[in-house]
Amino acid sequence: MALHIRVISQHPPGGRCGLYAGYAEVLAASLHARTEVVFSTERDAHGSGFPSLLVNGIPAQPADGVILMPADLYSVLAVAGLDEASLVGLAEALEAPLERMLEGA
């Protein structure tokens, strides 16, 4: 399955924008996803502005309404059609960008 990840970020990237770009790097390395980061001045979290992460054109929505967590992305990818074998170890790999962001806070 072709997987396209698009991160919409402010410039320069801040907390969540940097986190979502980190998630995209993990998805590119782990799932060979095609990724891109685009910069926007439009603030529309989890929509068409920053900070947003889209999976195959669909904005990923955080369960808490604020910040995408590894479990949120795991669920979105499963709904997008990735099988369990493809997702093994992914949740743990997605923790690294989250920990980097939290350590910088």
Backbone as JSON Lines, residues from 0, in Angstrom:
{"i":0,"aa":"M","n":[0.84,-1.18,0.0],"ca":[0.0,0.0,0.0],"c":[0.88,1.24,0.0]}
{"i":1,"aa":"A","n":[0.61,2.18,-0.89],"ca":[1.33,3.45,-0.92],"c":[0.85,4.31,0.23]}
{"i":2,"aa":"L","n":[1.81,4.9,0.92],"ca":[1.49,5.72,2.08],"c":[2.12,7.09,1.89]}
{"i":3,"aa":"H","n":[1.29,8.12,1.96],"ca":[1.76,9.49,1.81],"c":[1.48,10.24,3.11]}
{"i":4,"aa":"I","n":[2.54,10.79,3.69],"ca":[2.42,11.55,4.93],"c":[2.77,13.0,4.61]}
{"i":5,"aa":"R","n":[1.87,13.9,4.95],"ca":[2.11,15.33,4.75],"c":[2.01,16.02,6.1]}
{"i":6,"aa":"V","n":[3.04,16.77,6.43],"ca":[3.05,17.56,7.65],"c":[2.9,19.02,7.23]}
{"i":7,"aa":"I","n":[1.95,19.7,7.86],"ca":[1.79,21.13,7.64],"c":[2.36,21.82,8.87]}
{"i":8,"aa":"S","n":[3.34,22.68,8.64],"ca":[4.12,23.26,9.72],"c":[4.2,24.78,9.59]}
{"i":9,"aa":"Q","n":[4.42,25.42,10.71],"ca":[4.78,26.83,10.67],"c":[6.28,26.91,10.42]}
{"i":10,"aa":"H","n":[6.77,28.11,10.06],"ca":[8.2,28.27,9.85],"c":[8.69,29.42,10.71]}
{"i":11,"aa":"P","n":[9.63,29.17,11.59],"ca":[10.29,27.89,11.83],"c":[9.38,26.97,12.64]}
{"i":12,"aa":"P","n":[9.59,25.66,12.52],"ca":[8.75,24.71,13.24],"c":[8.93,24.84,14.75]}
{"i":13,"aa":"G","n":[7.82,24.72,15.46],"ca":[7.85,24.73,16.91],"c":[7.54,23.36,17.46]}
{"i":14,"aa":"G","n":[6.98,23.3,18.65],"ca":[6.72,22.05,19.37],"c":[6.01,20.97,18.58]}
{"i":15,"aa":"R","n":[4.71,21.14,18.35],"ca":[3.96,20.1,17.65],"c":[4.38,19.96,16.2]}
{"i":16,"aa":"C","n":[4.74,21.07,15.55],"ca":[5.19,20.99,14.15],"c":[6.45,20.14,14.06]}
{"i":17,"aa":"G","n":[7.38,20.37,14.98],"ca":[8.6,19.56,15.01],"c":[8.32,18.11,15.32]}
{"i":18,"aa":"L","n":[7.38,17.89,16.24],"ca":[6.99,16.52,16.61],"c":[6.42,15.79,15.41]}
{"i":19,"aa":"Y","n":[5.51,16.44,14.7],"ca":[4.86,15.78,13.57],"c":[5.86,15.51,12.45]}
{"i":20,"aa":"A","n":[6.84,16.4,12.26],"ca":[7.9,16.15,11.28],"c":[8.74,14.95,11.72]}
{"i":21,"aa":"G","n":[8.97,14.82,13.03],"ca":[9.68,13.65,13.55],"c":[8.91,12.37,13.31]}
{"i":22,"aa":"Y","n":[7.6,12.43,13.51],"ca":[6.77,11.26,13.22],"c":[6.9,10.88,11.75]}
{"i":23,"aa":"A","n":[6.9,11.88,10.86],"ca":[7.01,11.61,9.42],"c":[8.33,10.92,9.1]}
{"i":24,"aa":"E","n":[9.41,11.34,9.75],"ca":[10.71,10.7,9.53],"c":[10.67,9.23,9.93]}
{"i":25,"aa":"V","n":[10.03,8.94,11.05],"ca":[9.9,7.55,11.51],"c":[9.08,6.75,10.5]}
{"i":26,"aa":"L","n":[8.0,7.31,10.02],"ca":[7.14,6.6,9.07],"c":[7.86,6.37,7.74]}
{"i":27,"aa":"A","n":[8.68,7.32,7.33],"ca":[9.47,7.14,6.1],"c":[10.46,6.0,6.28]}
{"i":28,"aa":"A","n":[11.14,5.97,7.42],"ca":[12.15,4.94,7.67],"c":[11.53,3.57,7.91]}
{"i":29,"aa":"S","n":[10.44,3.53,8.64],"ca":[9.83,2.25,9.03],"c":[8.91,1.66,7.97]}
{"i":30,"aa":"L","n":[8.17,2.52,7.28],"ca":[7.14,2.04,6.35],"c":[7.41,2.45,4.9]}
{"i":31,"aa":"H","n":[8.52,3.1,4.66],"ca":[8.86,3.59,3.32],"c":[7.78,4.52,2.8]}
{"i":32,"aa":"A","n":[7.2,5.3,3.72],"ca":[6.17,6.27,3.34],"c":[6.81,7.42,2.58]}
{"i":33,"aa":"R","n":[6.08,7.95,1.65],"ca":[6.48,9.18,0.97],"c":[6.05,10.32,1.88]}
{"i":34,"aa":"T","n":[6.99,11.17,2.25],"ca":[6.69,12.23,3.2],"c":[7.03,13.59,2.63]}
{"i":35,"aa":"E","n":[6.35,14.59,3.13],"ca":[6.66,15.97,2.78],"c":[6.26,16.87,3.95]}
{"i":36,"aa":"V","n":[7.01,17.94,4.09],"ca":[6.67,18.98,5.05],"c":[6.42,20.24,4.25]}
{"i":37,"aa":"V","n":[5.25,20.82,4.44],"ca":[4.92,22.08,3.78],"c":[4.71,23.13,4.85]}
{"i":38,"aa":"F","n":[5.09,24.36,4.52],"ca":[4.98,25.45,5.48],"c":[3.75,26.28,5.16]}
{"i":39,"aa":"S","n":[3.09,26.73,6.22],"ca":[1.86,27.49,6.07],"c":[1.82,28.59,7.13]}
{"i":40,"aa":"T","n":[1.12,29.64,6.82],"ca":[0.88,30.69,7.81],"c":[-0.51,30.52,8.43]}
{"i":41,"aa":"E","n":[-1.28,29.57,7.91],"ca":[-2.64,29.32,8.39],"c":[-2.62,28.41,9.61]}
{"i":42,"aa":"R","n":[-3.18,28.9,10.69],"ca":[-3.27,28.1,11.92],"c":[-4.6,27.36,11.87]}
{"i":43,"aa":"D","n":[-4.53,26.03,11.76],"ca":[-5.72,25.18,11.74],"c":[-5.28,23.79,12.17]}
{"i":44,"aa":"A","n":[-5.04,23.65,13.48],"ca":[-4.53,22.39,14.01],"c":[-5.39,21.22,13.58]}
{"i":45,"aa":"H","n":[-4.72,20.2,13.06],"ca":[-5.36,18.95,12.68],"c":[-6.4,19.14,11.59]}
{"i":46,"aa":"G","n":[-6.07,20.05,10.68],"ca":[-6.95,20.34,9.55],"c":[-6.14,20.68,8.33]}
{"i":47,"aa":"S","n":[-6.31,21.92,7.82],"ca":[-5.6,22.32,6.6],"c":[-4.47,23.3,6.87]}
{"i":48,"aa":"G","n":[-4.24,23.65,8.14],"ca":[-3.15,24.55,8.51],"c":[-2.23,23.86,9.49]}
{"i":49,"aa":"F","n":[-1.38,24.66,10.16],"ca":[-0.42,24.05,11.08],"c":[-0.98,24.01,12.49]}
{"i":50,"aa":"P","n":[-0.54,23.09,13.32],"ca":[0.2,21.88,13.01],"c":[-0.76,20.76,12.6]}
{"i":51,"aa":"S","n":[-0.47,20.13,11.52],"ca":[-1.29,19.02,11.03],"c":[-0.41,17.93,10.46]}
{"i":52,"aa":"L","n":[-0.89,16.71,10.54],"ca":[-0.26,15.56,9.9],"c":[-1.37,14.83,9.17]}
{"i":53,"aa":"L","n":[-1.2,14.69,7.87],"ca":[-2.2,14.03,7.04],"c":[-1.68,12.69,6.56]}
{"i":54,"aa":"V","n":[-2.51,11.68,6.62],"ca":[-2.19,10.34,6.13],"c":[-3.06,10.11,4.91]}
{"i":55,"aa":"N","n":[-2.42,10.0,3.76],"ca":[-3.12,9.83,2.49],"c":[-4.23,10.87,2.32]}
{"i":56,"aa":"G","n":[-3.9,12.12,2.69],"ca":[-4.81,13.24,2.51],"c":[-5.82,13.47,3.62]}
{"i":57,"aa":"I","n":[-5.87,12.59,4.6],"ca":[-6.83,12.7,5.7],"c":[-6.11,13.19,6.95]}
{"i":58,"aa":"P","n":[-6.55,14.33,7.54],"ca":[-5.89,14.82,8.75],"c":[-6.05,13.84,9.91]}
{"i":59,"aa":"A","n":[-4.92,13.5,10.54],"ca":[-4.96,12.64,11.72],"c":[-5.48,13.47,12.89]}
{"i":60,"aa":"Q","n":[-6.4,12.91,13.64],"ca":[-7.02,13.6,14.76],"c":[-6.54,13.01,16.08]}
{"i":61,"aa":"P","n":[-6.07,13.84,17.0],"ca":[-5.63,13.33,18.3],"c":[-6.81,12.97,19.18]}
{"i":62,"aa":"A","n":[-6.67,11.88,19.92],"ca":[-7.74,11.44,20.82],"c":[-8.04,12.49,21.88]}
{"i":63,"aa":"D","n":[-7.0,13.21,22.33],"ca":[-7.23,14.22,23.37],"c":[-7.6,15.58,22.78]}
{"i":64,"aa":"G","n":[-7.65,15.68,21.45],"ca":[-8.02,16.93,20.79],"c":[-6.89,17.94,20.7]}
{"i":65,"aa":"V","n":[-5.7,17.62,21.22],"ca":[-4.62,18.6,21.28],"c":[-3.37,18.15,20.53]}
{"i":66,"aa":"I","n":[-2.84,16.98,20.9],"ca":[-1.55,16.55,20.35],"c":[-1.62,15.11,19.9]}
{"i":67,"aa":"L","n":[-1.09,14.85,18.71],"ca":[-1.06,13.47,18.21],"c":[-0.07,12.66,19.02]}
{"i":68,"aa":"M","n":[-0.52,11.54,19.48],"ca":[0.32,10.63,20.23],"c":[0.6,9.41,19.35]}
{"i":69,"aa":"P","n":[1.64,8.64,19.67],"ca":[1.94,7.44,18.88],"c":[0.73,6.52,18.71]}
{"i":70,"aa":"A","n":[-0.06,6.34,19.74],"ca":[-1.23,5.46,19.64],"c":[-2.24,6.01,18.63]}
{"i":71,"aa":"D","n":[-2.37,7.34,18.55],"ca":[-3.28,7.95,17.57],"c":[-2.82,7.61,16.15]}
{"i":72,"aa":"L","n":[-1.53,7.77,15.89],"ca":[-1.0,7.47,14.56],"c":[-1.12,5.99,14.23]}
{"i":73,"aa":"Y","n":[-0.85,5.15,15.19],"ca":[-0.98,3.71,15.0],"c":[-2.41,3.39,14.55]}
{"i":74,"aa":"S","n":[-3.39,3.96,15.22],"ca":[-4.79,3.73,14.88],"c":[-5.13,4.24,13.49]}
{"i":75,"aa":"V","n":[-4.65,5.43,13.14],"ca":[-4.92,6.0,11.82],"c":[-4.33,5.12,10.73]}
{"i":76,"aa":"L","n":[-3.12,4.63,10.96],"ca":[-2.47,3.77,9.97],"c":[-3.2,2.44,9.81]}
{"i":77,"aa":"A","n":[-3.71,1.91,10.9],"ca":[-4.48,0.66,10.83],"c":[-5.76,0.89,10.03]}
{"i":78,"aa":"V","n":[-6.42,2.0,10.26],"ca":[-7.64,2.33,9.52],"c":[-7.32,2.55,8.03]}
{"i":79,"aa":"A","n":[-6.13,3.09,7.76],"ca":[-5.71,3.34,6.37],"c":[-5.4,2.04,5.62]}
{"i":80,"aa":"G","n":[-5.37,0.91,6.35],"ca":[-5.22,-0.37,5.68],"c":[-3.9,-1.08,5.92]}
{"i":81,"aa":"L","n":[-3.03,-0.54,6.76],"ca":[-1.78,-1.24,7.05],"c":[-2.09,-2.41,7.98]}
{"i":82,"aa":"D","n":[-1.5,-3.55,7.69],"ca":[-1.76,-4.73,8.5],"c":[-0.88,-4.75,9.74]}
{"i":83,"aa":"E","n":[-1.23,-5.63,10.66],"ca":[-0.51,-5.75,11.94],"c":[0.97,-6.01,11.73]}
{"i":84,"aa":"A","n":[1.33,-6.83,10.76],"ca":[2.73,-7.15,10.52],"c":[3.52,-5.9,10.14]}
{"i":85,"aa":"S","n":[2.91,-4.99,9.4],"ca":[3.57,-3.75,9.0],"c":[3.78,-2.81,10.18]}
{"i":86,"aa":"L","n":[2.9,-2.91,11.16],"ca":[2.9,-1.96,12.28],"c":[3.69,-2.43,13.5]}
{"i":87,"aa":"V","n":[4.24,-3.66,13.43],"ca":[4.99,-4.19,14.57],"c":[6.17,-3.27,14.88]}
{"i":88,"aa":"G","n":[6.27,-2.85,16.12],"ca":[7.36,-2.01,16.58],"c":[7.21,-0.53,16.27]}
{"i":89,"aa":"L","n":[6.18,-0.18,15.52],"ca":[6.02,1.21,15.12],"c":[5.68,2.12,16.3]}
{"i":90,"aa":"A","n":[4.8,1.68,17.17],"ca":[4.41,2.52,18.31],"c":[5.63,2.92,19.14]}
{"i":91,"aa":"E","n":[6.54,1.96,19.33],"ca":[7.75,2.25,20.1],"c":[8.64,3.23,19.35]}
{"i":92,"aa":"A","n":[8.78,3.06,18.04],"ca":[9.61,3.96,17.25],"c":[9.07,5.38,17.26]}
{"i":93,"aa":"L","n":[7.75,5.52,17.31],"ca":[7.13,6.84,17.33],"c":[7.3,7.55,18.67]}
{"i":94,"aa":"E","n":[7.68,6.81,19.7],"ca":[7.91,7.41,21.02],"c":[9.14,8.31,21.01]}
{"i":95,"aa":"A","n":[10.14,8.02,20.17],"ca":[11.4,8.78,20.18],"c":[11.18,10.27,19.88]}
{"i":96,"aa":"P","n":[10.45,10.64,18.81],"ca":[10.23,12.07,18.58],"c":[9.42,12.72,19.71]}
{"i":97,"aa":"L","n":[8.49,11.99,20.28],"ca":[7.7,12.53,21.39],"c":[8.6,12.82,22.59]}
{"i":98,"aa":"E","n":[9.47,11.89,22.91],"ca":[10.4,12.1,24.04],"c":[11.33,13.27,23.78]}
{"i":99,"aa":"R","n":[11.81,13.42,22.54],"ca":[12.68,14.56,22.2],"c":[11.95,15.87,22.43]}
{"i":100,"aa":"M","n":[10.67,15.92,22.01],"ca":[9.89,17.15,22.18],"c":[9.7,17.45,23.67]}
{"i":101,"aa":"L","n":[9.36,16.43,24.44],"ca":[9.1,16.63,25.86],"c":[10.36,17.05,26.61]}
{"i":102,"aa":"E","n":[11.51,16.51,26.21],"ca":[12.76,16.9,26.86],"c":[13.13,18.33,26.56]}
{"i":103,"aa":"G","n":[12.72,18.82,25.4],"ca":[13.01,20.21,25.01],"c":[12.07,21.21,25.63]}
{"i":104,"aa":"A","n":[10.98,20.72,26.21],"ca":[9.96,21.64,26.78],"c":[10.37,22.2,28.12]}
